[in-house]
Amino acid sequence: MNKGSMRKSIKRTYLTFWLFSFLALMPMSCGLFCTDSCGCGPSPPLKNLVVKSFEAETINADGQQIQPTLSQPYNQVFKVIRIKDFEYVSLNTFDFFEPWNLGTAFACSPIPPSTKNTLYLIQILNQKEITLGNGTKFELGEDISSYFGMSHFYGPNLISISNFIGPGIKMIQEDNFKIGFLKDPEKEINLGFTIRLVFDNGEEFLLENQIHSIK
């Protein structure tokens, strides 16, 4: 082999070595430096949670907690429902194992934990007999859900509970649902009701003795 051919062979070997070295390091670099949300690495583990209890509070239009007995205009006072107690029930693992990901942080934000089961029904069940200003009577035990609307905490407008829930929703850990009366009662009234939440596995939760003072 002449000197020219030998130089070309050495050059090809050198370039081949650096090319394979670069390709071998790419996954590690991607896992360490990727800033595109999960675009070049594994997704963070997904968590499911099982709800143990809910809680409710009364807020005004500014989002401040108030006493439920304090009468407010019907469209400026709301009940907020949130998950109180829960348990994590599963931790999904990656679909594949990559040793270069050990000890590295994920390049994207983790997905918030969500309920294992689907919330498919919310009802407002009347606990005391009330007559609205237009003569409409709420009987003891009556489902008065159609008189209420619902949205997320920062949602600007309430929609009917049935439309909000739709075929069912998975709640995330930080969800806050806002519920309010949709129609002018035409006089000052003090509603008393139970909020019933039902999941698709048949489990239900009752938030009883809810007071809602509106005018």
Summary of the structure (lengths in Angstrom):
residues: 215
radius of gyration: 28.6
end to end distance: 100.6
largest distance: 108.5
contacts: 567
relative contact order: 0.19
helix: 21%
strand: 39%
